Amino acid sequence: MVPRLGAQPTERGCCFRLWSTRARRAGVVLYDQRGQETAEHPLTPKGDGIFETELAGAQAGVRYKFRLDDGPPLPDPYARYLPDGVHGPAEVMSGSYSWRHTDWAGLPLERLVIYELHVGTFTPEGTFAAARAHLPYLADLGVSAVELMPVAAFPGQRGWGYDGVAHFAPHAAYGTPDELRELVDAAHGLGMAVLLDVVYNHWGPDGNYLSAYSPEYFTSAHKTPWGDAPNFDQAHSAYMRAYVLDNARYWLEEFRFDGLRLDATHSIQDDSPQHILAALAERVKALPGGKLLIAEDERNLPRLVTDYGLDAVWADDFHHQVHVLLTREHDGYYADYRPELVDLAKTIHGGWLYQGEISPHLDRPRGEPATALEAASLVYCIQNHDQVGNRAFGERLNQLTSLDRYRAVSALLLFLPYTPLLFMGQEWAASTPFLYFTDHHAELGAQVTAGRRSEFCHFQAFSTPGSAEAIPDPQALATFAASRLDWHETGQAPYSQVLDLYRQLLALRRSDPVLSNGSRERMTVGTLAPDVLWVHRWEGAEHRLLLLNLGLERPLAELAMPAGLSWRPLLGTTAGGQLLPMHSALLLTATGDPA
């Protein structure tokens, strides 16, 4: 059994504990609020690399680092709070927050409408407290689950959070641990679940002190795009495995998150008899409250749910197919998709498009059939932080196509039985970009800027010499500032009309007898012409039909629909709603039994 590391409050004070395969001696160094050393206490070796001591009177608010042998003091990788950043002293936390909504029992997966947000750019203030103030707006919109992009401590003041290094410490620029608890608590009071994006596939390049304690935390046997992989091999090092399992429990129990979104699980490599993802699912399913695990994984593998025990997986084929249909882009992984509506129908029917076919982009087979997965286990979106932010200029989908086409595919997303995910600002077609931004020290920052611009050298738009210099500098404060949402837009046309459409679509999804009971078995999909898609869903004698016209120029008044039903308009994405003009969607309703 791996003991818990870091600072653990006790009845007498605080127990400080670390694991090091390098050190012969260890101590805990205490600091005052100004960052000045005040005392140092030796840690007692307990064997197997464990050093610990209990300091009487060391209460919440005490700041500390660890020292190994005669080296400089090191930050604690298990810190619960790093008020001065990832290179500074940790602060002992009490964990005494008084929860108000103790009767919260969570939400089932099939009821989730996920809203992904970045705490630093969601509001002008960029804090947990400011995000909490906007939760009533999200509840009124029809959101049932808020997903926070990673909040674990990362270097600098600003960033996406995917280069986190202290996974137990909420990022200090966003607020205190208790302010994060207040956000979760308030969401539960409004009937919304809260999910947290966590990154277990790599550690960031700046502020990662795990290897300074024990190089066994990582392994050169596996490589990731970011360097040596985390070492999940049970036979040689149990501590990285324990770090991840304890970290998941920490967020779900001590902060009462309702689930975790696991970043890039295709990059998590483990040769153990029980894969770390399966171990994680086993540990999480043992917790009360129906906690959820959702994987971001590009491989289209149902076994993540059926074998490993995760609850859902991002199904990006839907996004990619919609994107290519609307933009005709073909750079990078978009080369795997054709601007054909029939392929979108195939994607919706199968859950994802690639089920073992050769990916031209990867030059190898990709995916397996998703027939064993329930609709709720596949997360669909038309944009997310990656698909917007990984573009050179951070354009949102509504900036790459007409507003009519954007409204039409928005209706399609929220009509389908799959779990929908919205990216912050999507609901009003926000004009602000979401750019890639960082706040690294000068040397690393220059490398990041150069690397960011070199990423696009193979893209047609940046094939001419010097063209990449126009890409916003991730290190510039202006790049971060430009990515903040402009909330004034919600009260202005045309943004307010898009927002009203999203409210109507989400209200239907929540209350309609067909749309609120998602089932892949009670859905058929097809095309009427190269430019018209239809999706038919039903529940008992209630039928709903969505017609999507992305290019047919003449209005469609009469279509070949299931015989024996009298269809009438329920909601359209353009004024009137009686016909189906080009670049629009029309939702129809009928009651009865088809002939």
C-alpha positions in Angstrom: 0.0 0.0 0.0 1.5 3.3 -1.1 1.2 5.9 1.7 -0.2 9.4 0.9 2.5 11.9 0.3 2.7 15.6 0.9 1.2 17.5 3.9 -1.6 15.7 5.7 -3.2 17.6 8.6 -3.5 15.6 11.8 -5.2 16.2 15.2 -1.9 17.4 16.6 -0.6 19.3 13.6 0.6 18.1 10.2 2.4 15.0 8.9 4.9 15.8 6.1 5.8 12.8 4.0 7.8 12.3 0.7 9.2 9.4 -1.4 12.7 9.6 -2.8 14.9 7.0 -4.3 17.8 9.5 -4.5 18.0 11.0 -1.0 19.9 9.8 2.0 18.4 12.5 4.2 15.4 14.8 3.9 13.9 17.7 5.7 10.9 20.0 5.6 11.7 23.8 5.3 9.1 26.2 6.7 8.5 29.7 5.3 6.7 32.9 6.4 4.1 34.7 4.2 6.9 36.7 2.6 8.7 33.6 1.4 11.5 33.7 3.9 12.8 30.5 5.5 11.9 30.3 9.2 12.9 26.8 10.3 13.9 23.3 9.0 13.0 20.0 10.5 14.4 16.6 9.7 12.2 13.9 8.2 12.7 10.4 9.6 13.5 7.6 7.1 10.9 4.9 7.2 12.3 2.6 4.5 11.6 2.0 0.8 12.4 5.7 0.2 9.7 7.1 2.5 10.7 10.0 4.8 8.2 11.6 7.2 7.6 13.6 10.4 4.7 15.0 12.3 5.0 18.6 13.4 2.8 19.6 16.3 1.2 22.9 15.9 1.8 23.1 12.1 -1.7 24.1 11.1 -3.4 25.4 8.0 -1.6 28.3 6.5 1.9 27.0 7.2 4.1 27.2 4.1 6.8 24.7 3.3 9.2 23.0 0.8 11.2 19.8 1.1 15.0 19.4 1.1 16.8 16.3 -0.1 20.3 15.8 1.3 22.2 19.2 0.9 20.3 20.4 -2.2 18.1 23.4 -2.5 14.6 23.3 -1.1 12.1 21.7 -3.6 8.4 22.4 -4.1 6.1 19.6 -3.1 4.6 17.8 -6.2 1.7 16.8 -3.9 1.0 20.3 -2.7 -2.7 21.2 -2.1 -2.1 24.9 -2.8 0.8 26.8 -4.3 0.0 30.5 -3.6 3.2 31.8 -5.2 3.2 29.5 -8.2 4.7 26.1 -9.0 8.2 27.0 -8.0 7.2 28.5 -4.6 6.3 27.0 -1.2 3.2 25.0 -0.7 0.6 26.0 1.8 -1.0 23.5 4.3 -4.8 23.4 3.7 -7.4 22.5 6.4 -10.0 20.9 4.2 -12.7 22.3 6.5 -15.0 23.8 3.9 -18.7 23.5 4.9 -20.8 22.2 2.0 -24.2 23.7 1.6 -25.8 21.3 -0.9 -25.1 18.0 0.9 -28.2 16.3 -0.7 -26.7 16.5 -4.2 -26.8 13.0 -5.7 -25.3 13.7 -9.2 -26.8 13.3 -12.6 -26.9 10.3 -14.9 -24.8 10.4 -18.1 -27.9 10.5 -20.4 -29.0 13.8 -18.8 -25.8 15.7 -19.5 -25.5 18.7 -21.7 -21.9 19.6 -21.2 -20.5 23.2 -21.3 -16.8 23.4 -21.6 -15.1 26.5 -20.2 -11.7 27.9 -19.5 -11.7 29.6 -16.1 -9.2 32.3 -17.2 -11.1 33.5 -20.2 -14.7 32.7 -19.4 -15.0 36.0 -17.5 -13.1 39.3 -17.5 -11.8 38.5 -14.0 -10.7 34.9 -14.9 -11.4 33.5 -11.5 -13.4 30.7 -9.8 -15.5 33.3 -8.1 -16.3 35.1 -11.3 -17.2 31.9 -13.1 -19.5 31.0 -10.1 -21.4 34.3 -10.7 -22.3 33.1 -14.2 -23.7 29.7 -13.2 -27.3 31.0 -13.1 -26.9 32.0 -16.7 -25.8 28.5 -17.6 -28.6 26.9 -15.7 -31.1 29.2 -17.5 -29.5 28.3 -20.8 -30.3 24.6 -20.2 -26.8 23.4 -19.4 -26.7 20.4 -17.0 -23.0 19.9 -16.6 -20.1 22.4 -16.5 -16.7 21.1 -17.6 -13.7 23.0 -16.4 -10.6 22.9 -18.5 -7.6 21.8 -16.3 -7.2 23.8 -13.2 -4.2 21.9 -11.7 -1.3 24.3 -11.1 0.8 25.2 -14.1 3.7 27.6 -14.7 3.0 31.3 -15.0 -0.2 33.2 -14.6 -2.1 32.2 -17.8 -2.3 29.1 -20.0 -4.7 26.4 -21.1 -3.7 24.1 -18.2 -2.5 21.1 -20.2 1.1 21.7 -19.0 0.1 21.2 -15.3 2.8 19.9 -12.9 1.2 20.0 -9.5 -2.0 18.1 -10.0 -3.4 18.4 -6.4 -3.2 22.2 -6.3 -5.8 24.5 -8.0 -4.0 27.1 -10.1 -3.5 30.1 -7.7 -4.3 32.7 -10.4 -7.8 31.3 -10.5 -8.4 31.5 -6.7 -8.1 29.4 -3.6 -9.1 25.7 -3.2 -12.1 26.8 -1.2 -13.2 29.2 -3.9 -13.2 26.2 -6.3 -15.3 24.2 -3.8 -17.7 27.1 -3.7 -18.1 27.0 -7.5 -18.9 23.3 -7.4 -21.2 23.7 -4.5 -23.1 26.6 -6.2 -23.5 24.5 -9.4 -25.0 21.6 -7.4 -27.4 24.1 -5.9 -28.6 25.0 -9.4 -29.0 21.4 -10.4 -25.8 21.2 -12.5 -23.0 18.6 -12.3 -19.4 19.8 -12.6 -16.7 17.8 -14.5 -13.0 18.5 -14.3 -10.5 18.0 -17.2 -7.4 16.2 -15.9 -4.1 15.4 -17.7 -2.4 12.1 -16.8 -0.7 11.4 -20.1 2.2 13.8 -19.5 3.6 16.5 -17.1 4.5 20.0 -18.2 8.1 21.0 -19.0 8.5 23.7 -16.3 7.9 23.1 -12.6 7.8 19.3 -12.8 9.8 18.3 -9.7 8.7 14.6 -9.5 11.9 13.4 -11.1 14.0 15.4 -8.7 12.6 13.2 -5.9 12.5 9.9 -7.9 13.3 9.4 -11.6 11.1 6.3 -11.4 8.0 8.4 -11.8 8.7 8.4 -15.5 10.0 5.9 -18.0 12.0 6.0 -21.2 10.4 2.7 -22.2 7.5 4.7 -23.6 7.6 8.1 -25.4 4.9 10.7 -25.7 4.9 13.9 -27.8 6.0 15.6 -24.7 9.0 13.3 -23.7 9.3 10.3 -21.4 6.0 8.9 -20.4 4.6 8.6 -16.9 5.6 5.2 -15.4 2.5 3.2 -14.7 4.3 -0.1 -14.6 3.2 -1.9 -11.4 6.2 -4.1 -11.4 8.8 -1.3 -11.1 7.2 1.7 -9.6 3.8 2.0 -7.9 4.1 5.7 -7.1 3.0 7.2 -10.4 0.1 4.8 -10.5 -0.8 5.8 -6.9 -0.4 9.5 -7.8 -3.0 9.3 -10.5 -5.4 7.1 -8.5 -5.2 9.3 -5.4 -5.5 12.5 -7.5 -8.7 11.3 -9.1 -10.1 10.4 -5.7 -9.0 13.8 -4.4 -10.9 15.9 -6.9 -14.0 13.6 -6.8 -14.2 13.4 -3.0 -12.6 16.5 -1.5 -14.0 18.9 -4.2 -17.1 16.8 -5.0 -16.6 17.0 -8.8 -19.1 14.7 -10.5 -16.7 13.3 -13.0 -13.4 13.7 -14.8 -12.6 14.2 -18.5 -9.3 12.3 -19.1 -7.1 14.2 -21.6 -5.6 12.3 -24.6 -6.0 8.7 -23.2 -4.5 7.4 -26.5 -1.2 8.7 -25.2 -1.4 6.9 -21.8 0.8 3.8 -22.1 0.8 1.0 -19.6 2.0 -2.6 -19.9 0.7 -3.6 -16.5 -1.8 -6.6 -16.2 -4.4 -4.0 -15.3 -4.2 -0.9 -17.4 -4.2 2.3 -15.4 -7.4 3.4 -17.1 -9.1 0.2 -15.9 -7.7 0.7 -12.4 -8.9 4.3 -12.4 -12.4 3.2 -13.5 -12.4 0.5 -10.8 -11.4 3.0 -8.1 -13.9 5.7 -9.2 -16.8 3.2 -9.5 -16.2 2.3 -5.8 -16.9 5.9 -4.8 -20.5 7.0 -3.9 -22.5 9.3 -6.1 -22.2 7.8 -9.5 -19.0 9.6 -10.5 -18.2 9.7 -14.3 -15.1 9.2 -16.4 -15.0 10.5 -20.0 -12.1 9.9 -22.2 -10.7 12.0 -25.0 -9.4 9.4 -27.4 -8.7 9.6 -31.1 -8.7 5.8 -31.7 -12.4 5.1 -31.8 -12.2 2.2 -29.5 -15.4 1.0 -27.7 -13.3 -1.1 -25.3 -12.6 2.1 -23.3 -16.2 1.8 -22.2 -17.0 -1.9 -22.6 -13.7 -3.3 -21.2 -11.9 -0.6 -19.2 -15.1 0.6 -17.6 -15.1 4.3 -18.5 -18.5 5.9 -19.1 -18.0 7.8 -22.3 -15.6 8.9 -25.0 -15.3 12.0 -27.2 -16.4 11.0 -30.7 -14.5 13.6 -32.8 -15.5 12.1 -36.2 -18.8 14.0 -35.9 -17.0 17.3 -35.4 -14.5 16.7 -38.2 -17.2 15.7 -40.6 -19.3 18.7 -39.9 -16.3 21.0 -40.1 -15.2 19.7 -43.5 -18.7 20.0 -44.8 -19.0 23.6 -43.8 -15.4 24.8 -44.5 -14.0 22.4 -47.2 -10.7 22.3 -45.3 -8.4 19.3 -45.9 -5.2 20.1 -43.9 -4.0 17.7 -41.3 -6.5 15.2 -40.0 -9.2 16.8 -42.0 -7.7 14.9 -45.0 -9.6 11.9 -43.6 -13.0 13.4 -44.3 -14.9 14.3 -47.5 -17.4 17.2 -47.7 -20.2 14.7 -48.4 -23.5 14.7 -46.4 -23.8 10.9 -46.9 -20.6 10.6 -44.8 -22.2 12.7 -42.0 -25.2 10.3 -42.1 -22.9 7.4 -41.8 -21.1 9.0 -38.9 -24.4 9.6 -37.0 -25.7 6.1 -37.7 -22.5 4.4 -36.6 -21.6 6.7 -33.7 -18.3 7.5 -35.5 -17.1 7.3 -39.1 -13.9 5.2 -38.8 -14.6 1.7 -37.7 -11.5 0.0 -39.0 -11.1 1.7 -42.4 -7.7 3.1 -43.5 -7.1 6.6 -42.3 -5.4 8.5 -45.2 -3.9 10.9 -42.6 -2.4 8.1 -40.4 -1.9 5.6 -43.3 -3.3 2.8 -41.1 -6.6 1.3 -40.0 -8.4 3.3 -37.3 -11.3 2.4 -35.1 -13.8 -0.4 -34.4 -17.6 -0.5 -34.6 -19.4 1.4 -31.9 -22.5 -0.7 -31.9 -22.0 -1.8 -28.3 -22.1 1.7 -27.0 -25.2 3.6 -25.8 -25.8 7.0 -27.4 -24.9 8.8 -24.1 -21.5 7.2 -24.1 -20.5 9.1 -27.2 -19.8 12.9 -26.7 -20.5 15.0 -29.8 -19.6 18.6 -30.5 -19.3 21.1 -33.3 -16.4 22.9 -31.5 -14.3 22.5 -28.4 -11.1 24.1 -27.0 -8.8 22.0 -29.2 -10.7 22.4 -32.5 -10.8 26.2 -32.0 -7.6 26.9 -30.1 -5.4 24.7 -32.2 -6.2 26.8 -35.3 -3.5 29.4 -36.0 -5.9 32.3 -35.4 -8.3 30.6 -33.0 -11.4 31.0 -35.2 -14.7 29.6 -34.0 -16.9 27.7 -36.4 -19.3 30.6 -36.8 -16.4 32.7 -38.1 -15.6 30.0 -40.8 -19.1 29.6 -42.2 -22.4 31.5 -42.6 -24.5 32.2 -39.5 -27.4 30.3 -41.2 -25.3 27.1 -41.6 -23.9 27.5 -38.1 -27.4 27.7 -36.7 -28.5 24.7 -38.7 -25.7 22.4 -37.5 -26.3 23.6 -34.0 -29.8 22.3 -34.3 -28.5 19.0 -35.6 -26.1 18.6 -32.6 -28.8 19.2 -30.0 -31.4 17.0 -31.8 -29.2 13.9 -31.8 -29.3 11.4 -28.9 -25.6 11.6 -28.3 -24.2 13.6 -25.3 -23.7 17.1 -26.6 -20.8 19.4 -25.6 -20.8 23.1 -26.1 -17.7 25.3 -25.9 -18.0 28.6 -24.0 -19.6 31.3 -26.1 -20.8 28.8 -28.7 -24.4 29.5 -27.7 -24.3 33.0 -29.0 -21.8 32.6 -31.8 -19.2 34.6 -29.9 -16.9 36.8 -32.1 -13.9 36.4 -29.8 -11.3 33.8 -30.8 -9.8 31.2 -28.5 -6.1 31.3 -29.1 -3.2 29.3 -27.7 -1.6 31.3 -24.9 1.2 30.6 -22.4 3.2 32.4 -19.7 6.5 30.6 -19.6 9.9 32.0 -18.6 11.7 33.8 -21.4 13.9 30.9 -22.7 11.1 28.3 -22.8 8.6 30.9 -24.0 10.7 31.7 -27.1 10.8 27.9 -27.8 7.0 27.7 -27.5 6.5 30.7 -29.8 8.8 29.2 -32.4 7.3 25.8 -32.1 3.8 27.1 -32.4 4.6 28.8 -35.7 6.5 25.8 -37.0 3.4 23.6 -36.4 1.7 25.2 -39.4 4.5 25.1 -41.9 2.8 22.2 -43.7 -0.5 24.0 -44.0 -1.3 25.5 -47.3 -2.1 28.9 -45.8 1.4 29.2 -44.3 3.4 27.7 -47.2 5.0 31.0 -48.2 8.1 32.3 -46.4 7.4 34.5 -43.4 3.6 33.8 -43.4 3.8 32.1 -40.1 5.0 35.3 -38.4 1.4 36.5 -38.5 0.3 33.8 -36.1 -0.3 35.4 -32.6 2.5 34.9 -30.2 1.3 32.5 -27.4 3.5 34.4 -24.9 2.0 37.9 -25.6 -0.5 39.1 -23.0 -2.6 40.4 -25.9 -3.1 36.9 -27.2 -4.6 35.9 -23.8 -6.7 39.1 -23.6 -8.2 38.6 -27.1 -9.5 35.2 -26.0 -11.7 36.5 -23.2 -15.4 36.2 -23.9 -17.3 39.5 -24.6 -20.4 39.1 -22.5 -21.9 42.3 -23.9 -22.6 40.4 -27.2 -25.3 38.4 -25.5 -27.6 41.4 -25.6 -26.9 42.4 -29.2 -28.1 41.2 -32.6 -27.3 38.8 -34.2 -25.8 37.1 -31.1 -28.9 37.4 -29.1 -31.0 35.6 -31.8 -28.5 32.7 -31.8 -28.7 32.5 -28.0 -32.4 32.4 -28.1 -32.2 29.5 -30.6 -29.9 27.6 -28.3 -32.3 28.2 -25.4 -35.2 26.8 -27.4 -33.2 23.8 -28.6 -32.0 22.9 -25.1 -35.5 23.4 -23.7 -36.9 20.9 -26.2 -34.0 18.4 -25.5 -34.9 18.6 -21.8 -38.7 18.4 -22.0 -39.7 16.8 -25.3 -40.9 13.1 -24.8 -38.7 12.0 -27.7 -35.6 14.2 -27.4 -35.3 13.7 -23.7 -35.2 9.9 -24.1 -32.2 9.3 -26.3 -31.8 5.9 -27.9 -29.7 4.9 -30.9 -32.2 2.0 -31.6 -35.0 4.5 -32.1 -33.2 6.6 -34.6 -32.8 6.4 -38.4 -30.8 8.7 -40.6 -30.2 9.3 -44.3 -30.1 11.7 -47.2 -32.8 12.9 -49.6 -30.4 14.6 -51.9 -26.7 15.4 -51.9 -27.4 18.4 -49.8 -30.3 17.3 -47.5 -29.9 15.2 -44.4 -32.8 13.7 -42.4 -32.8 12.2 -38.9 -35.9 10.5 -37.6 -36.3 9.8 -33.9 -39.3 8.3 -32.0 -40.6 7.2 -28.6 -43.8 5.2 -28.7 -46.2 7.0 -31.0 -44.3 10.3 -30.8 -42.1 11.1 -33.8 -39.6 13.9 -34.4 -37.9 14.6 -37.7 -35.0 16.9 -38.3 -34.3 18.1 -41.9 -31.0 19.7 -42.6 -30.5 21.5 -45.9 -26.9 22.6 -46.5 -27.1 23.4 -50.2 -30.3 22.7 -52.1 -31.3 26.0 -53.6 -35.1 25.5 -54.0 -37.2 25.5 -50.8 -38.5 22.1 -49.8 -42.2 22.0 -48.9 -42.9 18.3 -49.5 -40.4 15.5 -48.7 -40.6 11.7 -48.7 -41.4 11.2 -45.0 -42.6 8.1 -43.2 -46.1 7.4 -44.5 -49.2 7.6 -42.3 -48.0 10.5 -40.2 -49.1 14.1 -40.4 -46.0 16.2 -39.8 -46.1 19.8 -38.6 -43.3 22.3 -37.9 -42.0 22.4 -34.3 -38.9 24.6 -34.6 -36.9 26.1 -37.5 -33.6 27.8 -37.6 -34.9 30.5 -40.0 -37.9 32.7 -39.8 -41.3 31.2 -40.7 -40.3 27.5 -40.4 -42.9 26.3 -42.9 -40.4 25.5 -45.6 -36.8 24.3 -45.6 -34.7 27.0 -47.3 -31.1 26.5 -48.1 -28.7 26.5 -45.2 -31.3 25.8 -42.5 -32.7 23.0 -40.3 -36.3 22.3 -39.6 -37.6 20.2 -36.7 -41.0 18.5 -37.4 -43.3 16.6 -35.0 -46.0 13.9 -35.6 -48.0 11.5 -33.5 -49.3 8.1 -34.5 -48.1 4.9 -36.1 -46.4 5.0 -39.5 -48.2 3.0 -42.2 
